[in-house]
Amino acid sequence: MPKLKTKSGAKKRFKVTGTGKIKHKRAFKNHILTKKETKQKRRLGNKSLVKKSDMNNVKAMLIL
């Protein structure tokens, strides 16, 4: 059976931590920022962990 390739888009968007959790960038921080509050923009700048319900899908894309 041939080796499975990881999804290129997932490779660019997700990082695996040392403990095996997966980090991702939050959405909605690219444009139309004038109508968003400063607090919201600051929060969106931080990385966050992938939800438990999405973990299996992301791992399958990354071939973990």
Distance bins in CASP14 RR format, pairs under 12 A and 6 or more apart:
PFRMAT RR
TARGET T0000
AUTHOR 0000-0000-0000
RMODE 2
METHOD distances of the structure
MODEL  1
3 63 0 0 0 0 1 0 0 0 0 0 0
4 60 0 0 0 0 1 0 0 0 0 0 0
4 61 0 0 0 0 0 1 0 0 0 0 0
4 62 0 0 0 0 0 1 0 0 0 0 0
4 63 1 0 1 0 0 0 0 0 0 0 0
4 64 0 0 0 0 0 1 0 0 0 0 0
5 11 0 0 0 0 1 0 0 0 0 0 0
5 61 0 0 0 0 0 1 0 0 0 0 0
5 62 0 0 0 0 0 1 0 0 0 0 0
5 63 1 0 0 1 0 0 0 0 0 0 0
6 12 0 0 0 0 0 1 0 0 0 0 0
6 13 0 0 0 0 0 1 0 0 0 0 0
6 14 0 0 0 0 1 0 0 0 0 0 0
6 16 0 0 0 0 0 1 0 0 0 0 0
6 58 0 0 0 0 0 1 0 0 0 0 0
6 59 0 0 0 0 0 1 0 0 0 0 0
6 60 0 0 0 0 1 0 0 0 0 0 0
6 61 1 0 0 1 0 0 0 0 0 0 0
6 62 1 0 1 0 0 0 0 0 0 0 0
6 63 1 0 1 0 0 0 0 0 0 0 0
6 64 0 0 0 0 1 0 0 0 0 0 0
7 13 0 0 0 0 1 0 0 0 0 0 0
7 14 0 0 0 0 1 0 0 0 0 0 0
7 57 0 0 0 0 0 1 0 0 0 0 0
7 58 0 0 0 0 1 0 0 0 0 0 0
7 59 0 0 0 0 0 1 0 0 0 0 0
7 60 0 0 0 0 1 0 0 0 0 0 0
7 61 1 0 1 0 0 0 0 0 0 0 0
7 62 1 0 0 1 0 0 0 0 0 0 0
7 63 0 0 0 0 1 0 0 0 0 0 0
7 64 0 0 0 0 0 1 0 0 0 0 0
8 14 0 0 0 0 0 1 0 0 0 0 0
8 61 0 0 0 0 1 0 0 0 0 0 0
8 62 0 0 0 0 0 1 0 0 0 0 0
9 24 0 0 0 0 0 1 0 0 0 0 0
9 58 0 0 0 0 0 1 0 0 0 0 0
9 61 1 0 0 1 0 0 0 0 0 0 0
9 62 0 0 0 0 1 0 0 0 0 0 0
10 16 0 0 0 0 0 1 0 0 0 0 0
10 22 0 0 0 0 1 0 0 0 0 0 0
10 24 0 0 0 0 1 0 0 0 0 0 0
10 50 0 0 0 0 0 1 0 0 0 0 0
10 54 0 0 0 0 0 1 0 0 0 0 0
10 57 0 0 0 0 1 0 0 0 0 0 0
10 58 1 0 0 1 0 0 0 0 0 0 0
10 59 0 0 0 0 1 0 0 0 0 0 0
10 60 0 0 0 0 1 0 0 0 0 0 0
10 61 1 1 0 0 0 0 0 0 0 0 0
10 62 1 0 1 0 0 0 0 0 0 0 0
10 63 0 0 0 0 1 0 0 0 0 0 0
10 64 0 0 0 0 0 1 0 0 0 0 0
11 22 0 0 0 0 0 1 0 0 0 0 0
11 58 0 0 0 0 0 1 0 0 0 0 0
11 61 0 0 0 0 1 0 0 0 0 0 0
11 62 1 0 0 1 0 0 0 0 0 0 0
11 63 0 0 0 0 1 0 0 0 0 0 0
11 64 0 0 0 0 0 1 0 0 0 0 0
12 24 0 0 0 0 0 1 0 0 0 0 0
12 25 0 0 0 0 0 1 0 0 0 0 0
12 61 0 0 0 0 0 1 0 0 0 0 0
12 62 0 0 0 0 0 1 0 0 0 0 0
13 22 0 0 0 0 1 0 0 0 0 0 0
13 23 0 0 0 0 1 0 0 0 0 0 0
13 24 1 0 0 1 0 0 0 0 0 0 0
13 25 1 0 0 1 0 0 0 0 0 0 0
13 26 0 0 0 0 0 1 0 0 0 0 0
13 27 0 0 0 0 0 1 0 0 0 0 0
13 47 0 0 0 0 0 1 0 0 0 0 0
13 50 0 0 0 0 0 1 0 0 0 0 0
13 58 0 0 0 0 1 0 0 0 0 0 0
13 61 0 0 0 0 1 0 0 0 0 0 0
13 62 0 0 0 0 1 0 0 0 0 0 0
14 20 0 0 0 0 0 1 0 0 0 0 0
14 21 0 0 0 0 0 1 0 0 0 0 0
14 22 1 0 1 0 0 0 0 0 0 0 0
14 23 1 0 0 1 0 0 0 0 0 0 0
14 24 1 0 1 0 0 0 0 0 0 0 0
14 25 0 0 0 0 1 0 0 0 0 0 0
14 47 0 0 0 0 0 1 0 0 0 0 0
14 48 0 0 0 0 0 1 0 0 0 0 0
14 49 0 0 0 0 0 1 0 0 0 0 0
14 50 1 0 0 1 0 0 0 0 0 0 0
14 54 0 0 0 0 0 1 0 0 0 0 0
14 55 0 0 0 0 0 1 0 0 0 0 0
14 57 0 0 0 0 0 1 0 0 0 0 0
14 58 1 0 1 0 0 0 0 0 0 0 0
14 59 0 0 0 0 1 0 0 0 0 0 0
14 60 0 0 0 0 0 1 0 0 0 0 0
14 61 1 0 0 1 0 0 0 0 0 0 0
14 62 1 0 0 1 0 0 0 0 0 0 0
14 63 0 0 0 0 0 1 0 0 0 0 0
14 64 0 0 0 0 1 0 0 0 0 0 0
15 21 0 0 0 0 1 0 0 0 0 0 0
15 22 1 0 0 1 0 0 0 0 0 0 0
15 23 1 0 1 0 0 0 0 0 0 0 0
15 24 1 0 0 1 0 0 0 0 0 0 0
15 25 0 0 0 0 1 0 0 0 0 0 0
15 47 1 0 0 1 0 0 0 0 0 0 0
15 48 0 0 0 0 0 1 0 0 0 0 0
15 49 0 0 0 0 0 1 0 0 0 0 0
15 50 0 0 0 0 0 1 0 0 0 0 0
15 58 0 0 0 0 0 1 0 0 0 0 0
15 62 0 0 0 0 1 0 0 0 0 0 0
16 22 1 0 1 0 0 0 0 0 0 0 0
16 23 1 0 0 1 0 0 0 0 0 0 0
16 24 0 0 0 0 0 1 0 0 0 0 0
16 49 0 0 0 0 0 1 0 0 0 0 0
16 50 0 0 0 0 1 0 0 0 0 0 0
16 55 0 0 0 0 0 1 0 0 0 0 0
16 58 0 0 0 0 1 0 0 0 0 0 0
16 59 0 0 0 0 1 0 0 0 0 0 0
16 61 0 0 0 0 0 1 0 0 0 0 0
16 62 1 0 0 1 0 0 0 0 0 0 0
16 63 0 0 0 0 0 1 0 0 0 0 0
16 64 1 0 0 1 0 0 0 0 0 0 0
17 23 1 0 0 1 0 0 0 0 0 0 0
17 24 0 0 0 0 0 1 0 0 0 0 0
17 47 0 0 0 0 1 0 0 0 0 0 0
17 48 0 0 0 0 0 1 0 0 0 0 0
17 49 0 0 0 0 1 0 0 0 0 0 0
17 50 0 0 0 0 0 1 0 0 0 0 0
17 64 0 0 0 0 0 1 0 0 0 0 0
19 49 0 0 0 0 0 1 0 0 0 0 0
20 49 0 0 0 0 0 1 0 0 0 0 0
20 50 0 0 0 0 0 1 0 0 0 0 0
20 55 0 0 0 0 1 0 0 0 0 0 0
20 58 0 0 0 0 0 1 0 0 0 0 0
20 59 0 0 0 0 1 0 0 0 0 0 0
20 62 0 0 0 0 0 1 0 0 0 0 0
20 64 0 0 0 0 1 0 0 0 0 0 0
21 47 0 0 0 0 0 1 0 0 0 0 0
21 48 0 0 0 0 0 1 0 0 0 0 0
21 49 1 0 1 0 0 0 0 0 0 0 0
21 50 1 0 0 1 0 0 0 0 0 0 0
21 51 0 0 0 0 0 1 0 0 0 0 0
21 52 0 0 0 0 0 1 0 0 0 0 0
21 55 0 0 0 0 1 0 0 0 0 0 0
21 58 0 0 0 0 0 1 0 0 0 0 0
21 59 0 0 0 0 0 1 0 0 0 0 0
21 64 0 0 0 0 0 1 0 0 0 0 0
22 47 0 0 0 0 0 1 0 0 0 0 0
22 48 0 0 0 0 0 1 0 0 0 0 0
22 49 1 0 0 1 0 0 0 0 0 0 0
22 50 1 0 1 0 0 0 0 0 0 0 0
22 51 0 0 0 0 1 0 0 0 0 0 0
22 52 0 0 0 0 0 1 0 0 0 0 0
22 54 0 0 0 0 1 0 0 0 0 0 0
22 55 1 0 0 1 0 0 0 0 0 0 0
22 56 0 0 0 0 0 1 0 0 0 0 0
22 57 0 0 0 0 0 1 0 0 0 0 0
22 58 1 0 1 0 0 0 0 0 0 0 0
22 59 1 0 0 1 0 0 0 0 0 0 0
22 60 0 0 0 0 0 1 0 0 0 0 0
22 61 0 0 0 0 0 1 0 0 0 0 0
22 62 1 0 0 1 0 0 0 0 0 0 0
22 64 0 0 0 0 1 0 0 0 0 0 0
23 46 0 0 0 0 1 0 0 0 0 0 0
23 47 1 0 1 0 0 0 0 0 0 0 0
23 48 1 0 0 1 0 0 0 0 0 0 0
23 49 1 0 0 1 0 0 0 0 0 0 0
23 50 1 0 0 1 0 0 0 0 0 0 0
23 55 0 0 0 0 0 1 0 0 0 0 0
23 58 0 0 0 0 0 1 0 0 0 0 0
23 62 0 0 0 0 0 1 0 0 0 0 0
24 45 0 0 0 0 0 1 0 0 0 0 0
24 46 0 0 0 0 0 1 0 0 0 0 0
24 47 1 0 0 1 0 0 0 0 0 0 0
24 48 1 0 0 1 0 0 0 0 0 0 0
24 49 1 0 0 1 0 0 0 0 0 0 0
24 50 1 0 1 0 0 0 0 0 0 0 0
24 51 0 0 0 0 1 0 0 0 0 0 0
24 54 0 0 0 0 1 0 0 0 0 0 0
24 55 0 0 0 0 0 1 0 0 0 0 0
24 58 0 0 0 0 1 0 0 0 0 0 0
24 61 0 0 0 0 0 1 0 0 0 0 0
24 62 0 0 0 0 0 1 0 0 0 0 0
25 44 0 0 0 0 1 0 0 0 0 0 0
25 45 1 0 0 1 0 0 0 0 0 0 0
25 46 0 0 0 0 1 0 0 0 0 0 0
25 47 1 0 0 1 0 0 0 0 0 0 0
25 48 0 0 0 0 1 0 0 0 0 0 0
25 49 0 0 0 0 0 1 0 0 0 0 0
25 50 0 0 0 0 0 1 0 0 0 0 0
26 40 0 0 0 0 0 1 0 0 0 0 0
26 41 0 0 0 0 0 1 0 0 0 0 0
26 42 0 0 0 0 0 1 0 0 0 0 0
26 43 1 0 0 1 0 0 0 0 0 0 0
26 44 1 0 1 0 0 0 0 0 0 0 0
26 45 1 0 0 1 0 0 0 0 0 0 0
26 46 1 0 0 1 0 0 0 0 0 0 0
26 47 1 0 0 1 0 0 0 0 0 0 0
26 48 1 0 1 0 0 0 0 0 0 0 0
26 49 0 0 0 0 0 1 0 0 0 0 0
26 50 0 0 0 0 0 1 0 0 0 0 0
27 40 0 0 0 0 0 1 0 0 0 0 0
27 43 0 0 0 0 0 1 0 0 0 0 0
27 44 1 0 0 1 0 0 0 0 0 0 0
27 45 0 0 0 0 0 1 0 0 0 0 0
27 48 0 0 0 0 0 1 0 0 0 0 0
28 35 0 0 0 0 0 1 0 0 0 0 0
28 36 1 0 0 1 0 0 0 0 0 0 0
28 40 0 0 0 0 1 0 0 0 0 0 0
28 41 0 0 0 0 1 0 0 0 0 0 0
28 43 0 0 0 0 0 1 0 0 0 0 0
28 44 1 0 1 0 0 0 0 0 0 0 0
28 45 0 0 0 0 0 1 0 0 0 0 0
29 36 0 0 0 0 1 0 0 0 0 0 0
29 40 0 0 0 0 1 0 0 0 0 0 0
29 41 1 0 0 1 0 0 0 0 0 0 0
29 42 0 0 0 0 1 0 0 0 0 0 0
29 43 0 0 0 0 1 0 0 0 0 0 0
29 44 1 0 1 0 0 0 0 0 0 0 0
29 45 1 0 1 0 0 0 0 0 0 0 0
29 46 0 0 0 0 1 0 0 0 0 0 0
29 47 0 0 0 0 0 1 0 0 0 0 0
29 48 0 0 0 0 0 1 0 0 0 0 0
30 36 0 0 0 0 0 1 0 0 0 0 0
30 41 0 0 0 0 0 1 0 0 0 0 0
30 44 0 0 0 0 1 0 0 0 0 0 0
30 45 0 0 0 0 0 1 0 0 0 0 0
31 41 0 0 0 0 0 1 0 0 0 0 0
32 40 0 0 0 0 0 1 0 0 0 0 0
32 41 0 0 0 0 0 1 0 0 0 0 0
33 40 0 0 0 0 1 0 0 0 0 0 0
33 41 1 0 0 1 0 0 0 0 0 0 0
33 42 0 0 0 0 0 1 0 0 0 0 0
33 44 0 0 0 0 1 0 0 0 0 0 0
33 45 0 0 0 0 0 1 0 0 0 0 0
34 40 0 0 0 0 0 1 0 0 0 0 0
34 41 0 0 0 0 0 1 0 0 0 0 0
35 41 0 0 0 0 0 1 0 0 0 0 0
36 42 0 0 0 0 0 1 0 0 0 0 0
36 43 0 0 0 0 1 0 0 0 0 0 0
36 44 1 0 0 1 0 0 0 0 0 0 0
36 45 0 0 0 0 0 1 0 0 0 0 0
37 43 0 0 0 0 1 0 0 0 0 0 0
37 44 0 0 0 0 0 1 0 0 0 0 0
38 44 0 0 0 0 0 1 0 0 0 0 0
38 45 0 0 0 0 0 1 0 0 0 0 0
39 45 0 0 0 0 0 1 0 0 0 0 0
39 46 0 0 0 0 0 1 0 0 0 0 0
40 46 0 0 0 0 0 1 0 0 0 0 0
48 54 0 0 0 0 0 1 0 0 0 0 0
49 55 0 0 0 0 1 0 0 0 0 0 0
49 58 0 0 0 0 0 1 0 0 0 0 0
50 56 0 0 0 0 0 1 0 0 0 0 0
50 57 0 0 0 0 1 0 0 0 0 0 0
50 58 1 0 1 0 0 0 0 0 0 0 0
50 59 0 0 0 0 1 0 0 0 0 0 0
50 61 0 0 0 0 0 1 0 0 0 0 0
50 62 0 0 0 0 0 1 0 0 0 0 0
50 64 0 0 0 0 0 1 0 0 0 0 0
51 57 0 0 0 0 0 1 0 0 0 0 0
51 58 0 0 0 0 1 0 0 0 0 0 0
52 58 0 0 0 0 0 1 0 0 0 0 0
52 59 0 0 0 0 0 1 0 0 0 0 0
54 60 0 0 0 0 0 1 0 0 0 0 0
54 61 0 0 0 0 0 1 0 0 0 0 0
55 61 0 0 0 0 0 1 0 0 0 0 0
55 62 0 0 0 0 0 1 0 0 0 0 0
55 64 0 0 0 0 1 0 0 0 0 0 0
56 62 0 0 0 0 0 1 0 0 0 0 0
56 64 0 0 0 0 1 0 0 0 0 0 0
57 64 0 0 0 0 0 1 0 0 0 0 0
58 64 0 0 0 0 1 0 0 0 0 0 0
END
